[in-house]
């Protein structure tokens, strides 16, 4: 399981970005440690001390992993790293 602590107000664009980031972390962890991360959890504490937990797993995690890999591919192509 990958945990990411965030301190911010809950906004849809932030949450989507955090899912993408934790999906990337899970891919890196799987490669470096020969693991199989299946769940990513984002813990958020808002300015008014509201605790929130967001979890991605299964097909949703795979979707975000693939979105990250697509962005990485485009980055590499734009920078002639491909």
C-alpha positions in Angstrom: 0.0 0.0 0.0 1.2 3.5 -0.9 0.3 6.3 1.6 0.4 9.9 0.7 -0.2 12.7 3.2 -1.5 16.0 1.9 -2.4 19.2 3.7 -4.9 21.1 1.6 -8.5 21.7 0.9 -10.4 19.1 -1.0 -10.7 20.1 -4.6 -11.5 17.7 -7.4 -8.4 18.7 -9.5 -6.1 18.2 -6.5 -7.5 14.7 -5.8 -7.1 13.7 -9.4 -3.5 14.9 -9.4 -2.9 13.0 -6.1 -4.3 9.8 -7.6 -2.0 10.2 -10.6 1.0 10.9 -8.3 0.3 7.9 -6.0 -0.2 5.7 -9.1 3.2 6.7 -10.3 4.7 6.0 -6.9 3.1 2.5 -7.0 4.7 1.8 -10.4 8.1 2.9 -9.2 7.8 0.8 -6.0 6.8 -2.2 -8.0 9.9 -1.9 -10.3 12.5 -1.0 -7.6 11.3 -3.5 -5.0 9.8 -6.2 -7.3 6.5 -5.7 -5.4 2.8 -5.6 -6.4 1.2 -2.5 -4.9 -2.6 -2.9 -5.3 -3.9 0.0 -3.1 -3.0 3.7 -2.9 -4.3 5.8 0.0 -4.3 9.6 0.2 -4.7 11.1 3.6 -5.8 14.8 3.7 -6.2 17.2 6.6 -8.0 20.4 5.7 -7.3 23.8 7.2 -10.4 23.4 9.4 -9.0 20.1 10.7 -11.2 17.8 8.7 -9.5 14.4 8.1 -10.3 12.8 4.7 -9.1 9.5 3.2 -9.2 8.7 -0.5 -8.4 5.2 -1.8 -7.7 3.9 -5.3 -7.3 0.2 -6.1 -8.1 -2.4 -8.7 -9.2 -1.2 -12.1 -9.1 2.5 -10.9 -5.5 2.2 -9.9 -4.6 0.6 -13.2 -6.3 3.4 -15.0 -4.3 6.0 -13.2 -1.1 4.0 -13.7 -1.8 4.0 -17.5 -2.6 7.7 -17.5 0.8 8.3 -15.8 2.6 6.1 -18.3 0.9 8.0 -21.2 2.1 11.3 -19.8 5.6 9.9 -19.3 5.7 8.7 -22.9 4.5 12.1 -24.2 7.2 13.9 -22.0 9.9 11.6 -23.4 8.8 12.2 -27.0 8.7 15.9 -26.5 12.2 15.9 -25.1 13.6 13.3 -27.5 14.2 10.9 -24.7 12.1 8.1 -26.3 
